[in-house]
Amino acid sequence: MGKNANDKAKERREQRRQEISLLRTIPYSDHQRWWSAKTIAVVTGGNRGIGFDISRQLAAHGLTVILTSRDSNVGLEAAKVLQEGGLNVAFHQLDVLDPLSIKNFADWLHQNYGGLDILVNNAGVNFNIGSENSVEQARMVVATNYFGTKKMIEAMIPLMKPSAVGARIVNVSSRLGRLNGRRNKMKKGKACGPDDIPIEVWIALGDAGIVWLTKLLNEILKKKHMPDAWRKNILVPIFKNKGDVLNCNN
């Protein structure tokens, strides 16, 4: 019996994961290195999980890493672990939901490092499988995963250091950002979230928004202006009669 599409997709993901794992073990040659110990990388939500490992790997490759966390205690402890391993890692408290916290971090970064070369937007809220998901959970996911990322980009772009190789912004998302199946639920009248939109859609938009925002930023950087297609055609289908994107204040 042949393999179905899901099995084939799982095999491709596993193959890609193994390829990435192998790449991590291959040292970079001198001509491949565009960075140095003076290259500043900021990682949000770097105290654990993916964010912690991103911080560790960047520092292991010789960059200076600014590890951030909403909780100062766990952030300091995470940075200490990496520092004890001989890595150049500093810590600063940062809550991407708090504009004042972002401003304080930006001021500190500018004063102590003159800016940054790499921004890794990793801070995010997980989607919880189960009955605990609610409208409040959906709002938190969107506020953190989308607007938190957006606000960090806005605050950090002016601090990006000019470089021949260019500064970099990396937005970490997940498969949660895919809206597959959510529109069908709306058509069947099972919407139960804000503005008659299912809670699952709002939660998914937290990550989907990161993907869209990243693509938009790439287009703006490439064309030096907001592409007309984005201005005229981003009328997300699930928001029927909810208005044009041009009318959105945010």
C-alpha positions as CSV (number, residue, x, y, z in Angstrom):
1,M,0.0,0.0,0.0
2,G,1.4,3.4,-1.0
3,K,2.2,6.2,1.4
4,N,-0.4,8.9,1.8
5,A,0.4,12.6,1.6
6,N,0.7,13.0,5.4
7,D,3.3,10.2,5.6
8,K,5.3,11.7,2.7
9,A,5.2,15.2,4.4
10,K,6.5,13.7,7.6
11,E,9.3,12.0,5.8
12,R,10.3,15.3,4.1
13,R,10.2,17.2,7.4
14,E,12.4,14.5,9.1
15,Q,14.8,14.5,6.2
16,R,15.1,18.3,6.4
17,R,15.5,18.1,10.2
18,Q,18.4,15.7,9.8
19,E,20.0,17.9,7.1
20,I,19.8,20.9,9.4
21,S,21.3,18.9,12.3
22,L,24.2,17.8,10.1
23,L,24.8,21.4,9.1
24,R,25.2,22.4,12.7
25,T,28.2,20.1,13.0
26,I,30.1,21.5,10.0
27,P,32.5,24.3,11.0
28,Y,32.3,27.5,8.9
29,S,35.4,28.4,6.9
30,D,37.0,31.8,7.2
31,H,35.6,33.0,3.8
32,Q,32.0,32.0,4.9
33,R,32.2,34.0,8.1
34,W,30.7,37.5,7.7
35,W,30.4,37.9,11.5
36,S,32.8,38.4,14.4
37,A,32.8,38.9,18.1
38,K,31.6,42.5,17.4
39,T,28.4,41.2,15.7
40,I,25.5,41.9,18.1
41,A,22.6,39.4,18.0
42,V,19.4,40.0,20.1
43,V,17.3,37.0,20.8
44,T,13.8,37.6,22.4
45,G,12.5,34.8,24.7
46,G,16.0,33.4,24.9
47,N,15.7,31.9,28.4
48,R,14.5,28.4,27.3
49,G,13.6,26.1,24.5
50,I,14.3,27.2,20.9
51,G,15.3,30.7,22.0
52,F,17.9,29.3,24.4
53,D,19.4,27.0,21.8
54,I,19.4,29.9,19.2
55,S,21.3,32.0,21.7
56,R,23.7,29.2,22.5
57,Q,24.5,28.4,18.8
58,L,25.0,32.0,17.8
59,A,27.3,32.6,20.7
60,A,29.1,29.3,20.0
61,H,29.9,30.6,16.5
62,G,31.6,33.7,18.0
63,L,28.8,36.3,18.0
64,T,27.9,38.6,21.0
65,V,24.4,37.6,22.1
66,I,21.9,39.6,24.0
67,L,19.6,37.1,25.6
68,T,16.3,38.6,26.7
69,S,13.4,37.3,28.8
70,R,10.3,38.7,30.4
71,D,11.3,37.2,33.7
72,S,14.6,38.6,34.9
73,N,15.4,35.7,37.3
74,V,15.1,32.9,34.7
75,G,16.8,35.1,32.0
76,L,19.8,35.8,34.2
77,E,20.0,32.1,35.1
78,A,19.9,31.1,31.4
79,A,22.6,33.7,30.5
80,K,24.7,32.5,33.4
81,V,24.6,28.9,32.1
82,L,25.9,30.0,28.7
83,Q,28.5,32.3,30.2
84,E,29.9,29.5,32.3
85,G,30.4,27.6,29.0
86,G,32.7,30.4,27.9
87,L,30.2,32.1,25.6
88,N,29.8,35.8,25.2
89,V,26.2,36.3,26.3
90,A,24.6,39.3,28.1
91,F,21.1,39.6,29.5
92,H,18.5,42.3,29.6
93,Q,14.9,42.1,30.7
94,L,12.4,42.6,27.9
95,D,8.6,42.2,27.7
96,V,7.5,42.5,24.1
97,L,3.9,43.3,25.3
98,D,5.1,46.4,27.1
99,P,6.0,49.5,25.0
100,L,8.0,51.0,27.9
101,S,10.0,47.8,28.3
102,I,10.8,47.8,24.6
103,K,11.9,51.4,24.8
104,N,14.1,50.8,27.9
105,F,15.7,47.9,26.1
106,A,16.3,49.9,23.0
107,D,17.9,52.7,25.0
108,W,20.1,50.3,26.9
109,L,21.2,48.5,23.7
110,H,22.1,51.8,22.0
111,Q,24.0,53.1,25.0
112,N,26.0,49.9,25.6
113,Y,26.4,48.4,22.2
114,G,25.6,51.1,19.7
115,G,22.9,49.0,18.1
116,L,22.6,45.5,16.7
117,D,23.3,43.4,13.6
118,I,20.8,40.6,14.1
119,L,17.3,40.5,15.6
120,V,15.7,37.1,16.3
121,N,12.1,37.5,17.2
122,N,11.5,34.2,19.1
123,A,9.3,35.3,22.0
124,G,5.8,33.9,21.6
125,V,2.8,32.2,23.3
126,N,2.1,28.6,22.7
127,F,-1.2,27.2,21.4
128,N,-2.6,24.9,24.1
129,I,-4.5,21.9,23.0
130,G,-7.6,21.5,25.2
131,S,-10.5,23.3,26.8
132,E,-8.4,26.0,28.3
133,N,-8.2,27.9,25.0
134,S,-10.5,31.0,25.1
135,V,-11.0,34.4,23.6
136,E,-8.5,35.7,26.2
137,Q,-6.0,33.1,25.1
138,A,-6.5,34.1,21.5
139,R,-6.0,37.8,22.2
140,M,-2.8,37.0,24.1
141,V,-1.4,34.9,21.2
142,V,-2.1,37.7,18.7
143,A,-0.8,40.4,21.0
144,T,2.5,38.5,21.7
145,N,3.2,36.6,18.5
146,Y,2.1,39.3,16.0
147,F,2.0,42.7,17.6
148,G,5.0,41.9,19.9
149,T,7.1,41.0,16.9
150,K,5.9,44.0,15.0
151,K,6.7,46.4,17.8
152,M,10.2,44.9,18.2
153,I,10.9,45.3,14.5
154,E,9.8,48.9,14.6
155,A,12.0,49.7,17.7
156,M,15.1,47.8,16.4
157,I,15.3,48.9,12.8
158,P,16.6,52.4,13.6
159,L,19.3,50.6,15.7
160,M,20.4,48.3,13.0
161,K,24.1,48.8,12.2
162,P,25.1,49.6,8.6
163,S,27.1,46.8,7.1
164,A,28.3,45.6,3.8
165,V,26.6,42.2,4.4
166,G,23.4,43.8,5.7
167,A,21.6,43.5,9.0
168,R,19.2,40.6,9.6
169,I,15.8,40.1,11.1
170,V,14.7,36.5,11.8
171,N,11.0,35.9,12.8
172,V,10.4,32.5,14.4
173,S,6.9,31.2,13.6
174,S,5.3,27.7,13.6
175,R,2.9,25.5,11.7
176,L,0.2,27.0,13.8
177,G,0.3,29.9,11.4
178,R,-1.4,27.8,8.7
179,L,-5.2,28.5,8.4
180,N,-6.0,25.2,6.8
181,G,-9.5,24.1,7.7
182,R,-10.4,27.2,9.7
183,R,-12.4,28.8,6.9
184,N,-14.5,25.7,6.6
185,K,-15.5,26.0,10.2
186,M,-16.7,29.5,9.6
187,K,-18.8,28.4,6.6
188,K,-20.5,25.8,8.8
189,G,-21.5,28.5,11.3
190,K,-19.2,27.3,14.1
191,A,-17.6,30.7,14.7
192,C,-17.4,31.6,18.4
193,G,-14.7,34.2,18.7
194,P,-14.5,38.0,18.4
195,D,-16.2,39.5,15.4
196,D,-17.8,36.1,14.6
197,I,-14.4,34.5,13.9
198,P,-13.4,31.2,15.5
199,I,-11.0,31.3,18.4
200,E,-8.7,28.9,16.5
201,V,-8.4,31.4,13.7
202,W,-7.5,34.3,16.0
203,I,-4.8,32.1,17.6
204,A,-3.5,30.9,14.2
205,L,-3.3,34.5,13.1
206,G,-0.8,35.2,15.8
207,D,1.7,33.1,13.9
208,A,0.3,33.6,10.4
209,G,0.7,37.3,11.0
210,I,4.4,36.9,11.6
211,V,4.7,35.1,8.2
212,W,2.8,37.8,6.4
213,L,4.7,40.6,8.2
214,T,8.0,39.0,7.2
215,K,7.0,38.7,3.6
216,L,5.8,42.3,3.6
217,L,9.0,43.6,5.0
218,N,11.0,41.7,2.4
219,E,8.9,43.3,-0.3
220,I,9.3,46.8,1.1
221,L,13.1,46.4,1.4
222,K,13.2,45.0,-2.2
223,K,11.0,47.7,-3.8
224,K,11.7,50.5,-1.4
225,H,7.9,51.1,-1.0
226,M,4.7,49.4,0.0
227,P,3.7,47.1,-3.0
228,D,0.4,48.1,-4.5
229,A,-0.7,44.5,-4.5
230,W,-0.5,44.4,-0.7
231,R,-2.4,47.6,-0.3
232,K,-5.1,46.8,-2.7
233,N,-5.6,43.0,-2.3
234,I,-5.0,42.2,1.3
235,L,-8.6,41.7,2.2
236,V,-8.3,38.6,4.2
237,P,-11.2,36.4,3.0
238,I,-12.3,35.2,6.4
239,F,-13.0,38.8,7.4
240,K,-15.9,39.2,5.1
241,N,-17.5,42.7,5.4
242,K,-15.0,43.5,8.1
243,G,-13.3,46.4,6.1
244,D,-10.3,47.1,4.1
245,V,-6.7,46.7,5.4
246,L,-6.2,50.4,4.6
247,N,-8.7,51.3,7.2
248,C,-6.8,49.5,10.0
249,N,-5.1,51.9,12.4
250,N,-2.5,49.2,13.3
